[in-house]
Amino acid sequence: MSKFPHLFEPLKINDKYTMKNRITSAPMAFALIACDPEASEKSFRKLEAPARGGDAIVSVGELDVNFKDAVRIPLPPVDFTEENSYPVQRVGEYARRIHKHGAIALLELCHCGAEKMPFDETQEAIGPNDEVRPSGVHVRAMTKDDMDRITNDFVICSKFAKNAGYDGIVIHGGHGFIFTQFLSATYNKRTDEYGGSLENRSRFPIQILKAIRDAMGKDFIIELRLSGDDLYRDERHGVTPEETGMFAHMLEGIVDLIQISVGIYYDAIETHQFSSMFVPHGVNRSISAVVKQYTSLPVGVIGGINSPEQMEEIIATGQADYISLGRQSLADPQLANKAMNGEEDRIRRCLRCFKCFPGSPEEGYTDLPFTSNELARHVGACTINPLANLPFDPWELKPATASRKVLVVGGGVAGMQAAMTAADRGHKVILAEESGKLGGLLFFTDVDTDKPDLRNFKDMMIREVECRDIDVRLNTKVTPELLKEIAPDELIIATGSLPSHPPIPGIENAVQSLEAYKGTVVPGKDVIMIGGGLIGAEQGLFLAKTGHHVTVVEMLPRVANEAYGMYREALAREIAKEGMELYENTRCLEIGKDYVKVQLPDGQEKTLHGDTVLYALGMKAVPTQELADAAKAAGIRVQVIGDAIKPGKVDQATRTGYLAAVSIAAAEELPTEA
């Protein structure tokens, strides 16, 4: 019997379609990126993966309904009325791949309304009101003709979806886009029949939905995504769960499914539109529960859900009828199959680290290392899933030409991933780790209160190694002599990195910050953290949350400078909430036993006092040359992965570990990363 009976119970949508379970994949990717030959195959695989993994519905993201006032990403325009066009064939490829695995395929239709950023003089922003947005963009108030035109755009794109092979559509009615703009009593300032009462504010959205239903018939699936609450808790609060429920009730007989999200796209972190690791999992479940009280329509919920245990609980307690997964579908698209087969402890559970979607320039994130067009290609990479966004199809890899004896040196994430993948491909693997346990630098997750998901990932990786036929040798330092004794065919060096110790006067009076995680030092009440990069900032936050007053000294103009977009915003907000004291653009001159002398941005010097001085001043790769040279002299192929290449993040470890393993006795030359 299934451990998750409610999760794997079918759900009838309409007379033609029934969901085989209660798991759906939320709209992801950009539909028209299918027309970009450099990015299309990655995008197809991204959406095929959760269908292969057992999801009942897979939705293809964001088809903007026109190229005048709806489009958000500057992709080449398309004529949606052409029946046998190149775009029909390319966008239809998503549906064909989704259907191949028995899943229902939906296409998301969008109009961003007043949030539109015009890209040239032919485009404009329109919405309920005439206004000038904080971005400086003028928004023209929509006329009845505009509404009729846009209604027709939605109908045309619905026909495009059906022509391309989709079973239905998802209307993006949330996150501050055009439906939300009309439904919000605070945002919508109209005094005509489209403003004022909920009935009036619902008039234009219902006009669109009725027109689609009339044009497409009763078997065509219409799912509507709504922000059940915009989560503004002041005078701007314009969308409530209760009104969302009343609106959903109005839609009975028009739409098939209501998906509850939350928040505003242009304030994603504050309003939990993208929940961060600092927000509880399943953050929207209480909102969907309210909506369900008002409507007989099936109600789904999305929002930081990464475990089948929580999914089962949400459905069993009547808080939602189905679950929609966004980032989790990238972290482990096999979640449904694993949960159904009793392998839930093997699920790679999303970290909510924002690697897959860090934010966009249109949202105001100006520190991103890519443009909007580049972002459309970047979306879908994953820290913990090395198969995400690969330049080749991992499901079409040919078997290794021979079984090789592989020695992996280092039992951190990179080494474990390499060992697992090599073993899965039929190689005989020895995994040697110098310390007494696997996990490498992720040992700190056993302590840090903000890292339970990363700890779960580390523990899952250790279990995955242990359940394979891998010869794990702990407390084993691989020397040239041991290498000669083992005599592997292949050597993968994953020896990781160590903290740097810059020559700051008095640094011997401070303690490297990781020692506090190890428990070799117990920080006092007042802690000074020298170095406010990602490690120093995150560890400082942990200390602040566990009762310490933390002062961070960072030489660069901002802390956590290597982070960007939504994750950095979430981290900065959390740091501010905990009252940490930040000295940015500040140089450390001298360290004493209970003080740090610094140079402030204006050139003046200041002495900071504390009980404990910690430092987090970067990492350096463990030297590998001696071992590599010994291997090469013996004719052993050598690969260096993870932090041993250069200190990086977990995504580098999983990716390089996987790629190194699949290259062993490869039957074909694999495409390299772009």
C-alpha positions as CSV (number, residue, x, y, z in Angstrom):
1,M,0.0,0.0,0.0
2,S,1.3,3.5,-0.9
3,K,2.6,5.6,1.9
4,F,0.9,8.5,0.2
5,P,-2.6,7.4,-0.7
6,H,-4.1,10.9,-1.1
7,L,-1.2,12.0,-3.3
8,F,-1.6,9.2,-5.7
9,E,-5.4,9.2,-6.0
10,P,-6.6,10.2,-9.4
11,L,-8.4,13.6,-9.8
12,K,-11.1,14.1,-12.5
13,I,-10.6,17.4,-14.4
14,N,-13.5,17.2,-16.9
15,D,-15.3,14.6,-18.9
16,K,-12.2,13.9,-21.1
17,Y,-9.2,14.3,-18.7
18,T,-8.3,12.8,-15.3
19,M,-5.1,13.4,-13.5
20,K,-3.3,10.1,-12.7
21,N,-2.1,11.6,-9.4
22,R,-2.2,14.9,-7.5
23,I,1.3,16.2,-8.6
24,T,1.7,18.8,-11.3
25,S,4.7,20.6,-12.6
26,A,4.2,24.4,-12.5
27,P,4.8,26.5,-15.7
28,M,8.5,26.7,-16.3
29,A,10.9,27.9,-19.1
30,F,9.7,30.3,-21.8
31,A,7.6,28.7,-24.5
32,L,9.1,30.6,-27.4
33,I,12.7,29.7,-26.4
34,A,11.8,26.6,-28.4
35,C,12.3,28.7,-31.5
36,D,15.9,29.4,-30.5
37,P,18.0,26.5,-31.9
38,E,20.8,27.1,-29.4
39,A,18.5,26.7,-26.4
40,S,15.5,24.6,-27.5
41,E,16.8,21.1,-26.8
42,K,17.7,22.0,-23.2
43,S,14.3,23.5,-22.7
44,F,12.5,20.5,-24.2
45,R,14.4,18.2,-21.9
46,K,13.7,20.4,-18.9
47,L,9.9,20.0,-19.4
48,E,10.1,16.4,-20.5
49,A,11.9,15.4,-17.3
50,P,8.9,15.8,-14.8
51,A,6.6,14.0,-17.3
52,R,9.1,11.1,-17.4
53,G,9.2,11.4,-13.6
54,G,5.5,10.7,-13.1
55,D,3.8,14.1,-12.8
56,A,0.2,14.1,-13.9
57,I,0.4,17.6,-15.5
58,V,3.4,19.4,-16.9
59,S,2.9,23.1,-17.9
60,V,5.1,25.0,-20.4
61,G,5.8,28.5,-19.1
62,E,5.0,31.9,-20.4
63,L,3.6,32.5,-23.8
64,D,2.9,36.2,-23.8
65,V,-0.4,36.8,-25.7
66,N,0.8,39.7,-27.9
67,F,4.0,41.6,-28.7
68,K,2.6,45.1,-28.1
69,D,1.6,45.3,-24.4
70,A,2.0,41.8,-23.1
71,V,5.5,40.7,-23.8
72,R,8.0,40.6,-20.9
73,I,11.1,39.0,-22.4
74,P,12.4,40.4,-25.8
75,L,12.0,37.3,-27.8
76,P,11.3,37.5,-31.6
77,P,7.5,38.1,-32.4
78,V,5.3,35.3,-33.6
79,D,2.1,35.3,-35.6
80,F,-0.1,33.0,-33.5
81,T,-2.8,32.7,-36.2
82,E,-0.5,30.7,-38.6
83,E,-1.6,27.1,-38.3
84,N,1.4,25.2,-39.6
85,S,4.1,27.7,-38.7
86,Y,7.6,27.0,-37.4
87,P,6.6,28.2,-33.9
88,V,3.6,25.8,-33.9
89,Q,5.9,22.9,-34.6
90,R,8.6,24.0,-32.1
91,V,6.3,24.9,-29.2
92,G,4.4,21.8,-30.0
93,E,7.5,19.7,-29.4
94,Y,7.1,20.3,-25.6
95,A,3.6,18.8,-25.8
96,R,4.8,15.8,-27.8
97,R,7.6,15.0,-25.3
98,I,5.2,15.5,-22.3
99,H,2.6,13.2,-23.8
100,K,5.2,10.5,-24.6
101,H,5.3,9.8,-20.8
102,G,1.5,9.8,-20.2
103,A,1.3,13.3,-18.7
104,I,-1.2,16.1,-19.6
105,A,0.4,19.1,-21.4
106,L,-0.7,22.7,-20.6
107,L,0.6,25.9,-22.1
108,E,0.8,29.1,-19.9
109,L,-0.7,32.3,-21.3
110,C,0.4,35.6,-19.9
111,H,-0.2,39.4,-20.0
112,C,1.8,41.5,-17.6
113,G,-0.4,44.6,-18.0
114,A,1.0,47.6,-16.1
115,E,4.1,45.7,-15.2
116,K,5.2,45.8,-18.9
117,M,8.6,47.3,-19.7
118,P,8.4,48.6,-23.3
119,F,11.5,47.5,-25.3
120,D,10.9,49.9,-28.2
121,E,8.6,52.7,-29.4
122,T,6.0,50.1,-30.8
123,Q,5.3,48.8,-27.3
124,E,3.5,50.3,-24.4
125,A,2.3,49.4,-20.9
126,I,-1.4,49.4,-20.2
127,G,-3.5,48.5,-17.2
128,P,-6.5,49.4,-15.1
129,N,-5.2,52.9,-14.3
130,D,-3.4,55.8,-16.0
131,E,-0.2,56.2,-14.0
132,V,3.5,56.4,-14.0
133,R,5.2,53.3,-12.5
134,P,8.2,53.6,-10.1
135,S,10.3,52.5,-13.0
136,G,9.3,55.7,-14.8
137,V,7.2,53.9,-17.4
138,H,3.9,55.5,-18.3
139,V,0.9,53.2,-18.1
140,R,-2.1,54.0,-20.2
141,A,-5.6,53.1,-18.7
142,M,-7.2,50.4,-20.8
143,T,-10.3,51.1,-22.8
144,K,-13.1,48.7,-23.6
145,D,-11.5,48.3,-27.0
146,D,-8.3,47.3,-25.4
147,M,-10.1,44.7,-23.3
148,D,-11.8,43.2,-26.3
149,R,-8.6,43.1,-28.2
150,I,-6.7,41.4,-25.4
151,T,-9.6,39.0,-24.8
152,N,-9.3,38.0,-28.5
153,D,-5.5,37.6,-28.0
154,F,-6.1,35.1,-25.3
155,V,-8.5,33.2,-27.5
156,I,-6.1,33.2,-30.4
157,C,-3.3,31.9,-28.2
158,S,-5.6,29.2,-26.8
159,K,-6.2,28.1,-30.4
160,F,-2.5,28.2,-31.0
161,A,-2.0,25.9,-27.9
162,K,-4.6,23.4,-29.1
163,N,-3.1,23.5,-32.7
164,A,0.3,22.8,-31.2
165,G,-1.0,19.7,-29.4
166,Y,-1.7,20.9,-25.9
167,D,-4.6,19.6,-23.8
168,G,-5.3,23.0,-22.4
169,I,-3.8,26.2,-20.9
170,V,-2.8,27.8,-17.7
171,I,-3.8,31.5,-17.4
172,H,-1.3,33.4,-15.3
173,G,-3.7,35.4,-13.2
174,G,-1.4,36.1,-10.3
175,H,1.8,37.8,-9.3
176,G,0.7,41.3,-10.1
177,F,0.0,40.6,-13.8
178,I,-3.1,41.9,-15.5
179,F,-5.7,39.7,-13.7
180,T,-4.3,40.8,-10.3
181,Q,-4.2,44.4,-11.3
182,F,-8.0,44.3,-12.0
183,L,-8.9,42.1,-9.0
184,S,-7.0,44.2,-6.4
185,A,-9.2,46.7,-4.7
186,T,-6.2,48.7,-3.8
187,Y,-4.5,48.7,-7.2
188,N,-7.6,49.1,-9.4
189,K,-8.7,52.7,-9.2
190,R,-11.3,52.6,-11.9
191,T,-14.7,54.2,-11.3
192,D,-16.5,52.6,-14.2
193,E,-18.1,49.1,-14.4
194,Y,-14.5,47.6,-14.1
195,G,-13.7,49.0,-10.7
196,G,-15.2,49.2,-7.2
197,S,-17.0,46.0,-6.2
198,L,-15.5,42.6,-6.5
199,E,-18.1,41.8,-9.2
200,N,-16.9,44.8,-11.2
201,R,-13.2,44.1,-10.6
202,S,-13.8,40.5,-11.8
203,R,-15.6,41.6,-15.0
204,F,-12.6,41.8,-17.3
205,P,-10.9,38.6,-16.1
206,I,-14.2,36.7,-16.4
207,Q,-14.7,38.1,-19.9
208,I,-11.4,36.6,-21.0
209,L,-12.1,33.2,-19.4
210,K,-15.6,33.0,-20.8
211,A,-14.4,33.8,-24.3
212,I,-11.8,31.1,-24.1
213,R,-14.3,28.5,-22.9
214,D,-16.8,29.5,-25.5
215,A,-14.2,29.2,-28.2
216,M,-12.4,26.1,-27.1
217,G,-15.3,23.9,-25.8
218,K,-15.8,22.0,-22.5
219,D,-13.0,19.4,-23.0
220,F,-10.2,22.0,-23.3
221,I,-8.5,22.3,-19.9
222,I,-8.4,25.8,-18.3
223,E,-6.3,26.2,-15.2
224,L,-6.1,29.6,-13.6
225,R,-3.2,30.6,-11.4
226,L,-4.0,33.2,-8.8
227,S,-2.2,35.0,-6.1
228,G,-4.5,34.1,-3.2
229,D,-2.9,36.9,-1.2
230,D,-0.5,39.6,-2.2
231,L,1.0,39.5,1.3
232,Y,1.3,43.3,1.6
233,R,0.4,44.0,5.2
234,D,-0.2,47.7,5.1
235,E,-2.4,50.1,3.2
236,R,-1.5,48.5,-0.1
237,H,-3.1,45.2,0.8
238,G,-5.4,44.5,-2.1
239,V,-5.9,40.8,-2.5
240,T,-7.2,38.5,0.2
241,P,-7.8,34.8,0.4
242,E,-11.5,35.4,1.1
243,E,-12.0,37.5,-2.0
244,T,-9.9,35.0,-4.1
245,G,-12.3,32.3,-2.9
246,M,-15.3,34.4,-3.9
247,F,-13.8,35.0,-7.3
248,A,-13.1,31.3,-7.7
249,H,-16.7,30.6,-6.9
250,M,-17.7,32.9,-9.8
251,L,-15.6,30.8,-12.1
252,E,-17.4,27.5,-11.5
253,G,-18.5,26.1,-14.9
254,I,-15.9,28.3,-16.7
255,V,-12.5,27.0,-15.5
256,D,-11.4,23.6,-14.5
257,L,-8.7,24.1,-11.9
258,I,-7.6,26.9,-9.6
259,Q,-3.9,27.0,-8.6
260,I,-3.1,29.2,-5.6
261,S,0.2,31.0,-5.5
262,V,0.9,34.2,-3.6
263,G,2.6,37.6,-3.9
264,I,3.7,40.1,-6.4
265,Y,6.3,39.4,-9.1
266,Y,8.1,42.7,-8.7
267,D,8.5,42.2,-4.9
268,A,9.0,38.5,-5.0
269,I,11.0,38.0,-1.8
270,E,9.0,40.3,0.5
271,T,5.7,38.8,-0.7
272,H,6.9,35.2,-0.9
273,Q,6.1,34.9,-4.6
274,F,9.4,33.0,-4.7
275,S,9.8,31.6,-1.2
276,S,13.3,31.6,0.1
277,M,15.0,29.1,2.5
278,F,14.1,31.5,5.3
279,V,10.3,30.9,4.8
280,P,8.5,27.7,5.9
281,H,7.9,25.0,3.2
282,G,4.3,25.0,2.0
283,V,4.0,28.6,2.8
284,N,0.7,29.1,0.9
285,R,-1.2,26.1,2.2
286,S,-3.3,28.1,4.7
287,I,-4.3,30.4,1.8
288,S,-5.4,27.6,-0.5
289,A,-7.4,26.2,2.5
290,V,-9.4,29.4,2.7
291,V,-10.0,29.4,-1.1
292,K,-11.3,25.9,-0.9
293,Q,-14.1,26.9,1.5
294,Y,-15.7,29.0,-1.2
295,T,-15.5,26.9,-4.3
296,S,-16.3,23.4,-5.6
297,L,-13.5,23.7,-8.2
298,P,-10.3,21.6,-7.5
299,V,-7.8,23.9,-5.8
300,G,-4.1,23.4,-6.1
301,V,-1.3,25.0,-4.2
302,I,2.3,25.9,-5.0
303,G,5.0,27.5,-2.8
304,G,8.3,25.9,-1.5
305,I,6.9,22.4,-1.3
306,N,9.7,19.8,-1.6
307,S,8.5,16.6,0.2
308,P,5.9,14.0,-0.5
309,E,5.2,13.8,3.2
310,Q,4.0,17.4,3.2
311,M,2.1,17.0,0.0
312,E,0.2,14.1,1.4
313,E,-0.6,16.1,4.6
314,I,-1.8,19.1,2.6
315,I,-4.2,17.0,0.6
316,A,-5.3,14.7,3.4
317,T,-6.2,17.7,5.6
318,G,-8.2,19.3,2.9
319,Q,-5.9,22.3,2.4
320,A,-5.6,21.7,-1.4
321,D,-6.7,19.1,-3.9
322,Y,-3.4,18.9,-5.8
323,I,0.2,20.1,-5.5
324,S,2.1,22.2,-8.1
325,L,5.9,22.0,-8.0
326,G,8.1,24.6,-9.5
327,R,11.8,24.5,-8.5
328,Q,11.4,21.1,-7.0
329,S,10.6,19.7,-10.5
330,L,14.1,20.8,-11.4
331,A,15.8,19.6,-8.3
332,D,14.4,16.1,-8.8
333,P,11.9,15.5,-11.6
334,Q,11.6,11.9,-10.5
335,L,9.9,12.8,-7.2
336,A,6.6,11.3,-8.2
337,N,8.0,8.0,-9.2
338,K,10.3,7.8,-6.2
339,A,7.5,8.6,-3.8
340,M,5.2,6.1,-5.5
341,N,7.9,3.4,-5.3
342,G,8.6,4.0,-1.6
343,E,11.9,5.7,-2.3
344,E,11.2,9.0,-0.8
345,D,14.5,9.1,1.1
346,R,16.2,9.2,-2.3
347,I,14.5,12.4,-3.4
348,R,16.8,15.4,-4.0
349,R,14.8,18.1,-2.2
350,C,14.9,21.6,-3.5
351,L,17.2,24.0,-1.5
352,R,15.4,27.2,-2.6
353,C,18.8,28.6,-3.5
354,F,17.6,30.4,-6.6
355,K,20.2,28.8,-8.9
356,C,17.5,27.9,-11.4
357,F,15.9,31.4,-11.5
358,P,17.8,34.1,-9.6
359,G,15.4,36.9,-10.7
360,S,15.3,39.1,-13.8
361,P,16.3,42.6,-14.9
362,E,12.6,43.4,-15.4
363,E,12.1,42.8,-11.6
364,G,14.8,45.4,-10.8
365,Y,17.7,43.0,-10.1
366,T,20.5,44.9,-11.7
367,D,23.3,42.8,-10.3
368,L,22.6,39.7,-12.4
369,P,25.5,38.4,-14.5
370,F,23.3,38.0,-17.6
371,T,20.8,39.9,-19.8
372,S,17.1,39.0,-20.1
373,N,17.7,37.0,-23.3
374,E,20.6,35.1,-21.6
375,L,18.4,34.5,-18.6
376,A,15.8,32.7,-20.8
377,R,18.6,30.3,-21.7
378,H,20.0,30.0,-18.2
379,V,16.7,29.3,-16.4
380,G,16.6,25.7,-15.2
381,A,20.1,24.9,-13.9
382,C,20.1,23.4,-10.5
383,T,22.6,23.2,-7.6
384,I,21.8,19.7,-6.6
385,N,20.7,18.1,-9.8
386,P,23.6,17.8,-12.2
387,L,21.3,16.5,-15.0
388,A,19.5,19.8,-15.2
389,N,20.3,22.0,-18.2
390,L,23.0,19.7,-19.6
391,P,24.2,20.3,-23.1
392,F,23.3,16.7,-23.9
393,D,20.4,14.3,-23.1
394,P,21.5,12.1,-20.1
395,W,18.8,9.6,-21.0
396,E,20.4,8.9,-24.3
397,L,23.9,8.3,-23.1
398,K,25.4,5.1,-24.5
399,P,26.8,2.6,-22.0
400,A,30.4,2.8,-21.1
401,T,32.6,0.8,-23.5
402,A,34.3,-1.0,-20.7
403,S,34.2,-1.3,-16.9
404,R,37.1,0.5,-15.4
405,K,38.6,0.6,-11.9
406,V,38.1,4.1,-10.6
407,L,39.6,5.7,-7.6
408,V,37.8,8.8,-6.3
409,V,39.8,10.8,-3.8
410,G,37.6,12.9,-1.5
411,G,34.2,12.2,0.0
412,G,32.6,15.6,-0.3
413,V,29.7,16.3,-2.7
414,A,31.9,16.2,-5.8
415,G,33.5,12.9,-4.9
416,M,30.2,11.3,-3.9
417,Q,28.5,12.4,-7.1
418,A,31.4,11.1,-9.2
419,A,31.5,7.8,-7.3
420,M,27.7,7.3,-7.6
421,T,27.6,8.1,-11.3
422,A,30.6,5.9,-12.1
423,A,29.1,3.0,-10.2
424,D,25.8,3.4,-12.0
425,R,27.7,3.2,-15.3
426,G,29.2,-0.1,-14.4
427,H,32.6,0.9,-13.1
428,K,34.4,-0.6,-10.1
429,V,34.7,2.4,-7.7
430,I,36.8,3.0,-4.7
431,L,36.0,6.2,-2.7
432,A,38.8,7.2,-0.4
433,E,38.1,9.9,2.3
434,E,40.9,11.2,4.5
435,S,38.5,12.0,7.4
436,G,36.2,9.7,9.3
437,K,33.0,10.6,7.5
438,L,31.6,11.6,4.1
439,G,30.1,15.0,3.3
440,G,33.1,17.2,3.1
441,L,32.6,20.9,3.9
442,L,28.8,20.4,4.3
443,F,29.4,19.2,7.8
444,F,28.4,22.7,8.9
445,T,24.8,21.9,7.9
446,D,24.5,19.6,10.9
447,V,24.7,22.8,13.0
448,D,23.4,25.8,10.9
449,T,19.7,26.3,11.6
450,D,19.0,27.8,8.1
451,K,20.4,24.8,6.2
452,P,18.1,21.8,6.9
453,D,17.5,21.3,3.2
454,L,21.2,21.3,2.4
455,R,21.8,18.9,5.4
456,N,19.1,16.6,3.9
457,F,20.8,16.7,0.6
458,K,24.2,15.9,2.2
459,D,22.6,13.0,4.1
460,M,20.8,11.7,1.0
461,M,24.1,11.7,-0.9
462,I,25.7,9.6,1.8
463,R,22.8,7.2,1.7
464,E,23.1,6.9,-2.0
465,V,26.8,6.1,-1.8
466,E,26.2,3.5,0.9
467,C,23.4,1.7,-1.1
468,R,25.7,1.2,-4.1
469,D,28.5,-1.3,-4.7
470,I,31.2,1.3,-3.8
471,D,34.3,0.5,-1.8
472,V,34.2,3.3,0.7
473,R,37.5,3.8,2.6
474,L,37.3,6.3,5.4
475,N,40.4,7.6,7.3
476,T,42.4,7.0,4.2
477,K,44.8,9.5,2.8
478,V,45.7,8.7,-0.8
479,T,49.5,9.1,-1.3
480,P,51.5,8.2,-4.4
481,E,52.4,5.0,-2.7
482,L,48.8,4.0,-2.0
483,L,47.9,5.0,-5.6
484,K,50.5,2.6,-6.8
485,E,49.1,-0.1,-4.6
486,I,45.5,0.4,-5.7
487,A,46.5,0.8,-9.4
488,P,43.3,2.2,-10.7
489,D,42.6,2.8,-14.4
490,E,41.1,6.2,-13.6
491,L,41.8,8.8,-10.9
492,I,39.3,11.4,-9.9
493,I,40.6,14.0,-7.5
494,A,38.0,15.6,-5.4
495,T,40.1,16.8,-2.4
496,G,38.1,20.1,-2.0
497,S,39.3,23.3,-0.5
498,L,40.6,24.7,2.8
499,P,40.3,28.1,4.4
500,S,42.7,30.8,3.4
501,H,44.7,32.6,6.1
502,P,45.7,36.1,4.8
503,P,48.6,37.8,6.4
504,I,46.7,40.3,8.5
505,P,48.6,41.6,11.6
506,G,47.4,39.6,14.6
507,I,45.4,37.0,12.7
508,E,46.7,34.5,15.2
509,N,44.3,36.1,17.7
510,A,41.3,35.2,15.6
511,V,39.7,31.8,14.8
512,Q,38.8,30.6,11.3
513,S,35.0,30.7,11.3
514,L,34.4,27.0,10.4
515,E,35.9,26.0,13.8
516,A,32.8,27.5,15.4
517,Y,30.7,25.0,13.5
518,K,33.0,22.2,14.5
519,G,32.7,23.2,18.2
520,T,36.4,23.6,18.7
521,V,35.7,27.2,19.7
522,V,32.6,28.5,21.5
523,P,31.9,32.1,20.4
524,G,31.2,34.7,23.1
525,K,28.2,37.0,23.2
526,D,29.8,39.7,20.9
527,V,31.3,38.2,17.8
528,I,33.3,40.1,15.1
529,M,33.3,38.3,11.8
530,I,36.2,39.4,9.5
531,G,35.0,38.7,6.0
532,G,31.5,39.2,4.8
533,G,31.5,37.1,1.7
534,L,28.8,34.4,1.5
535,I,30.4,32.2,4.1
536,G,30.9,35.0,6.6
537,A,27.5,36.5,6.0
538,E,25.6,33.2,6.3
539,Q,27.6,32.0,9.4
540,G,27.2,35.5,10.9
541,L,23.4,35.2,10.4
542,F,23.4,31.8,12.1
543,L,25.3,33.2,15.1
544,A,22.9,36.1,15.3
545,K,19.9,33.7,15.3
546,T,21.5,31.7,18.1
547,G,21.9,34.6,20.6
548,H,25.1,36.4,19.5
549,H,25.5,40.0,18.6
550,V,27.4,39.9,15.3
551,T,29.5,42.6,13.6
552,V,30.7,41.9,10.1
553,V,33.7,43.6,8.5
554,E,33.8,43.4,4.7
555,M,36.3,45.0,2.4
556,L,34.0,45.0,-0.6
557,P,31.1,47.6,-1.0
558,R,28.5,45.0,0.2
559,V,28.3,41.7,2.1
560,A,27.7,38.4,0.2
561,N,28.9,40.2,-2.9
562,E,29.2,36.9,-4.8
563,A,25.5,36.3,-4.4
564,Y,23.0,38.1,-6.5
565,G,19.3,38.5,-7.4
566,M,16.6,37.0,-5.2
567,Y,18.9,34.9,-2.9
568,R,21.0,37.9,-2.0
569,E,17.9,40.0,-1.3
570,A,16.5,37.3,0.9
571,L,19.8,37.0,2.8
572,A,20.1,40.8,3.2
573,R,16.6,41.0,4.5
574,E,17.2,38.3,7.0
575,I,20.5,39.9,8.1
576,A,18.6,43.2,8.6
577,K,15.9,41.5,10.6
578,E,18.5,40.0,13.0
579,G,20.1,43.4,13.6
580,M,23.6,42.4,12.5
581,E,26.1,45.3,12.4
582,L,27.7,45.7,9.0
583,Y,30.9,47.5,8.2
584,E,31.1,47.4,4.4
585,N,33.8,48.9,2.2
586,T,35.9,48.6,5.3
587,R,39.5,47.3,5.6
588,C,40.8,45.2,8.5
589,L,44.1,46.6,9.7
590,E,44.8,44.6,12.8
591,I,43.3,41.9,15.0
592,G,43.7,41.6,18.8
593,K,42.3,39.1,21.2
594,D,39.2,41.1,21.8
595,Y,39.3,43.8,19.2
596,V,39.7,44.6,15.5
597,K,41.1,47.8,14.1
598,V,39.5,48.8,10.8
599,Q,39.8,51.6,8.2
600,L,36.4,53.0,7.4
601,P,35.3,54.1,3.9
602,D,36.2,57.7,4.7
603,G,39.7,56.7,5.7
604,Q,39.3,57.1,9.4
605,E,40.3,54.3,11.7
606,K,38.1,52.7,14.3
607,T,38.5,49.9,16.9
608,L,35.7,47.4,17.3
609,H,35.5,45.3,20.5
610,G,34.1,41.8,20.9
611,D,34.5,38.6,22.9
612,T,35.4,36.5,19.9
613,V,37.0,37.3,16.6
614,L,36.3,34.9,13.7
615,Y,37.5,35.2,10.1
616,A,36.1,33.9,6.8
617,L,38.5,35.2,4.3
618,G,38.0,32.8,1.4
619,M,39.0,29.3,0.5
620,K,41.8,27.8,-1.5
621,A,42.0,24.5,-3.4
622,V,43.9,21.6,-1.7
623,P,47.1,21.0,-3.7
624,T,46.7,18.1,-6.1
625,Q,49.8,18.3,-8.3
626,E,51.8,15.6,-6.5
627,L,49.1,13.0,-6.8
628,A,48.2,14.0,-10.3
629,D,51.8,13.7,-11.4
630,A,52.2,10.3,-9.8
631,A,49.1,9.1,-11.6
632,K,50.1,10.4,-15.0
633,A,53.6,8.8,-14.6
634,A,51.8,5.5,-14.1
635,G,49.6,6.0,-17.1
636,I,46.5,6.6,-15.1
637,R,43.9,9.1,-16.5
638,V,43.4,12.0,-14.1
639,Q,40.4,14.3,-13.6
640,V,40.1,17.1,-11.0
641,I,36.7,18.1,-9.9
642,G,34.8,20.3,-7.5
643,D,36.7,22.7,-5.2
644,A,39.9,21.0,-6.1
645,I,39.6,22.9,-9.4
646,K,38.9,26.1,-7.7
647,P,36.7,26.9,-4.7
648,G,33.1,27.2,-5.7
649,K,29.6,26.3,-4.7
650,V,27.7,23.0,-4.5
651,D,26.5,23.3,-8.1
652,Q,30.1,23.1,-9.3
653,A,30.6,20.0,-7.2
654,T,27.6,18.0,-8.4
655,R,28.1,19.1,-12.1
656,T,31.8,18.3,-12.4
657,G,31.5,15.1,-10.4
658,Y,28.8,13.9,-12.8
659,L,30.6,15.0,-16.0
660,A,33.8,13.4,-14.9
661,A,32.1,10.0,-14.3
662,V,30.2,9.9,-17.5
663,S,33.4,10.7,-19.5
664,I,35.0,7.4,-18.3
665,A,35.1,5.0,-21.1
666,A,32.6,7.1,-22.9
667,A,31.2,5.7,-26.2
668,E,31.0,9.1,-27.7
669,E,32.4,12.6,-27.2
670,L,29.9,14.6,-25.2
671,P,29.1,18.3,-25.9
672,T,30.9,20.6,-23.5
673,E,29.3,23.3,-21.3
674,A,28.5,26.6,-23.1
